[in-house]
Amino acid sequence: MPDASDKPSVDSSPEVPGVTDEFVQLFTKSQRRLYLFILSQVGNPVDAEEVLQDTNIVVWKKCSQFQLGTNFQAWVSRIAAYEVLKQRDRKRRDRLYFSDEFVQQIAEEALTNTEQSESRRQALTSCLGKLRSKDRELIQRRYTPGENGKSVAEFLQRPINSVYQSLGRIRRTLLECINRHLAAETGQ
Amino acid sequence: MSLENGQRAKLEELFEALCEGRITQEQARNLEQAVLADVEAKQFYLHYIELHGNLLWDAATTSDAEITTAPILPNDRRRALPEPTVAMPSSAEAKTSPPFRQRRSIASVVSLAAGMLITVGLIGWLAVAAFSPEETGQPIAGVSPEQIRARQVGNGKTPRSKKPLAPLVVERRDGPSKKPVDPVPVVRNDGTDPKQPSTKQPGTKQPDATPRVASSAAEIVRYINERIEDGYVSAEVSASEMADDSEWVRRVYLDIVGHIPRADEVEEFLTDTHPQKRSRLVDHLLDDPDYARSWTTIWTNLLIGRSSAENVNRKALKQFLRRGFARNRPWSETVHELVSAEGTQDENGATNFLLAHLNNEAVPATAITSRLLLGIQVQCTQCHNHPFNDWKQNQFWEFNGFFQQTKAVRRKQQPSELITRKVGGPTYYETRQELVLAVTPKFNGVDVDAGPKTNRRRALANLMTSGEKPPVAASMVNRMWEHFLGRAFTQPVDDMGPHNPPTHPLLLDRLTTEFVRSGYDMKQLIRWVCNSRAYQLTSRFNQTNGNDDPEAGHPPLFSRVYVKPMTVEQLYDSLQVATRGRPEYQTDWETSDTRREEWMQGFVVTYNTDENDERMMLDGTMPQALLMMNGALTREAIRGERSTLLADVFAEQGGETDKIRQLCLATLSRYPSPEEVAAIRELLKQYGGGRRSDMRAGLQDYYWALLNSNEFVHVH
């Protein structure tokens, strides 16, 4: 316990080896794709957030092991893939959506198929703008944090199945629109 | 797209069920089989999930949902997506981390410090309601969830909040800046509110010869209270409890002078027993030099954005505004000068507003002048009649006509100049039917001579600032209300057209009238708002007003004060106060503004924020959290070097508990609850064998966690 003679001597400061500005930037930039990568394997957003958190902890712990210039996204994705498996182990007894094989194959496929994701994201923004306003409102309401198809249906006092149908239709519209964008971009 | 349509439709149905969380085991098996059977199907699956994920991510990261909305969300979505950034490691992580060693590695620093952050966040002020045991895995050492809940539910239990609030009376305090600028004849203010008895509140007796302002101040506050109360009655809610002194003192400092109070200022306020100490503090803060600094920042950002375009002399504009705020210049005069300014940008700082927007036939200048200063959005009427209100296309061009004599003379290596050419004639524009029409300048139904002899901008400035309740005044009232209460009478604050009726029309109307009568006295307007009952309330919900949540789309009732994220400037200045971090805080305002802007570049660059955005908020996104957690500012502050606040706390006498209390007071402007102290002490035990240096390491982490807590970065 301190006493009166306790002088403000300088403590060992928490210097942070490995955490450079560049690392922070890469980390920040990686988050969305990392989330998408995880979501494709676990299938539900709550689990995906949990794995993302776990992954981020490990990434920070291991930041000194990362070598600048190598592929950051690949590095964090490997960590994430492992964290997905760890969560699955923990949740064994709960209901899991997917089998081990499915998860593994999807993870592989997701890693080989990343170069267009940024264009697809941009296309999405533009496609949202092209939706009919009623559709855009519905999809925005559905994706407001805390909402889901069921709560939206209750709010709108619409039959739940019709809301599910509408949401499915809007997602289809968006996907088609995104694909058209990409096709136009690549000149296909 | 080689998937056949039937197959595609089947997959879509399964994906849709997955995204809505209603997929059955059997469907999941079908989905797996179908997806794995075909490369195209795999692609389709990934694209579908990517769409779903992007929508989730964007919704969670762009909505400025406040933490206080958490309690009303269903369980499974309480953790908004951006939150993991701050609360990365879980408390369980902190507990299972290896025994602490003297030489600290980054891993353990992050993990333990983050454990602190969690602890602070959980038992702290804001995140409490969102806490539930199943989410964090384990309860925090020493504090059971029940205890934490108890603290939350029984708000106002702290003895210091028991003090009943004194009757809110505003006294007239005419600073030396008060000038007889009021062109409106002194009329006794009644007739607008027949219900008001004209008896004065005790204590409002004024020695001054002009009783109008003073007596109406108390009346106005009462009028505000009544109109707000009306809203509660019709919505069947009751107001939240009064904010305790800690909550209130922090809020009023942030709102008026733009930073948190120092620990000693908090203590002084807490121990002050004067019955009108709140209204006295408001007066005190309005005389603080940081009042002018803070409002200069706010209006500079509104007028020219945070990252000024080239050819704009930001410093000169700031000087212009600062002088005005410092001597409480009537707002009408400031507006008049901004609109009619002429001369070089260095000599007349006010010219920089229009210089920043004067291109493309003054179309941007037209739109921003109308939106910012009048609260009227005309930008879409540039090309067509407004779809919702009465603004027609010709009105845009009539308004635009006022700027047609104005020219920016830009020279290399020389200051730009704003000049008025002596030219006349109509403004031409094209309708959607490709018809070219001509209009002459006209504002609010008043035609202005379109000849070359008229100085049109000066004519406009006159028109804008005359009348009993011109939009200039209403717009300022609306902004002030938003600034202090967290929501304006209209949403958004700068769209007050007839299509967007205000939530409290009588109140807005009355305040506008009074503001004009006061001679556009900004400080007086602030006093009215700050002394209103609504401003004294806590930001917490009570049992009845759970729906008073504008974030969820409900019109504001002001039955509580809405939580606002700090602006970056508030954050920077508050960090300086909380850490006594850098000596420049005590230097002249220009130097400290420059340093602040340098620091802010981190945010501006990272987000690439639209420069004329209403406010660039600290929105809890990942890059911002990282800047906070790892930025040089924070790092230096927690190092505990000489003359920083942390060093002083280390040096002071007293045990662990005292130091915990001091740090909490310096950052969150309140004492920690006994539960918090217990929880923090429990965590400190993990820092080795109780040696002094160990405790320091622990306190450093605690301090770091406080500075990074949600409670710190919000105005509540």
Boltz contact constraints between the chains, C-beta under 6 A:
constraints:
  - contact:
      token1: [A, 1]
      token2: [B, 655]
      max_distance: 6.0
  - contact:
      token1: [A, 2]
      token2: [B, 692]
      max_distance: 6.0
  - contact:
      token1: [A, 4]
      token2: [B, 653]
      max_distance: 6.0
  - contact:
      token1: [A, 8]
      token2: [B, 642]
      max_distance: 6.0
  - contact:
      token1: [A, 8]
      token2: [B, 647]
      max_distance: 6.0
  - contact:
      token1: [A, 8]
      token2: [B, 650]
      max_distance: 6.0
  - contact:
      token1: [A, 8]
      token2: [B, 651]
      max_distance: 6.0
  - contact:
      token1: [A, 10]
      token2: [B, 641]
      max_distance: 6.0
  - contact:
      token1: [A, 11]
      token2: [B, 640]
      max_distance: 6.0
  - contact:
      token1: [A, 11]
      token2: [B, 696]
      max_distance: 6.0
  - contact:
      token1: [A, 13]
      token2: [B, 639]
      max_distance: 6.0
  - contact:
      token1: [A, 14]
      token2: [B, 109]
      max_distance: 6.0
  - contact:
      token1: [A, 16]
      token2: [B, 106]
      max_distance: 6.0
  - contact:
      token1: [A, 24]
      token2: [B, 626]
      max_distance: 6.0
  - contact:
      token1: [A, 28]
      token2: [B, 622]
      max_distance: 6.0
  - contact:
      token1: [A, 28]
      token2: [B, 623]
      max_distance: 6.0
  - contact:
      token1: [A, 31]
      token2: [B, 622]
      max_distance: 6.0
  - contact:
      token1: [A, 32]
      token2: [B, 57]
      max_distance: 6.0
  - contact:
      token1: [A, 35]
      token2: [B, 57]
      max_distance: 6.0
  - contact:
      token1: [A, 36]
      token2: [B, 50]
      max_distance: 6.0
  - contact:
      token1: [A, 36]
      token2: [B, 53]
      max_distance: 6.0
  - contact:
      token1: [A, 39]
      token2: [B, 49]
      max_distance: 6.0
  - contact:
      token1: [A, 39]
      token2: [B, 53]
      max_distance: 6.0
  - contact:
      token1: [A, 40]
      token2: [B, 46]
      max_distance: 6.0
  - contact:
      token1: [A, 40]
      token2: [B, 49]
      max_distance: 6.0
  - contact:
      token1: [A, 43]
      token2: [B, 18]
      max_distance: 6.0
  - contact:
      token1: [A, 44]
      token2: [B, 21]
      max_distance: 6.0
  - contact:
      token1: [A, 45]
      token2: [B, 56]
      max_distance: 6.0
  - contact:
      token1: [A, 46]
      token2: [B, 76]
      max_distance: 6.0
  - contact:
      token1: [A, 53]
      token2: [B, 84]
      max_distance: 6.0
  - contact:
      token1: [A, 56]
      token2: [B, 88]
      max_distance: 6.0
  - contact:
      token1: [A, 57]
      token2: [B, 88]
      max_distance: 6.0
  - contact:
      token1: [A, 57]
      token2: [B, 89]
      max_distance: 6.0
  - contact:
      token1: [A, 60]
      token2: [B, 110]
      max_distance: 6.0
  - contact:
      token1: [A, 61]
      token2: [B, 107]
      max_distance: 6.0
  - contact:
      token1: [A, 97]
      token2: [B, 28]
      max_distance: 6.0
  - contact:
      token1: [A, 102]
      token2: [B, 32]
      max_distance: 6.0
  - contact:
      token1: [A, 105]
      token2: [B, 36]
      max_distance: 6.0
  - contact:
      token1: [A, 109]
      token2: [B, 42]
      max_distance: 6.0
  - contact:
      token1: [A, 110]
      token2: [B, 46]
      max_distance: 6.0
  - contact:
      token1: [A, 121]
      token2: [B, 54]
      max_distance: 6.0
  - contact:
      token1: [A, 124]
      token2: [B, 54]
      max_distance: 6.0
  - contact:
      token1: [A, 143]
      token2: [B, 55]
      max_distance: 6.0
  - contact:
      token1: [A, 143]
      token2: [B, 59]
      max_distance: 6.0
  - contact:
      token1: [A, 144]
      token2: [B, 59]
      max_distance: 6.0
  - contact:
      token1: [A, 145]
      token2: [B, 59]
      max_distance: 6.0
  - contact:
      token1: [A, 145]
      token2: [B, 60]
      max_distance: 6.0
  - contact:
      token1: [A, 145]
      token2: [B, 65]
      max_distance: 6.0
  - contact:
      token1: [A, 145]
      token2: [B, 77]
      max_distance: 6.0
  - contact:
      token1: [A, 145]
      token2: [B, 80]
      max_distance: 6.0
  - contact:
      token1: [A, 146]
      token2: [B, 73]
      max_distance: 6.0
  - contact:
      token1: [A, 146]
      token2: [B, 77]
      max_distance: 6.0
  - contact:
      token1: [A, 149]
      token2: [B, 20]
      max_distance: 6.0
  - contact:
      token1: [A, 168]
      token2: [B, 16]
      max_distance: 6.0
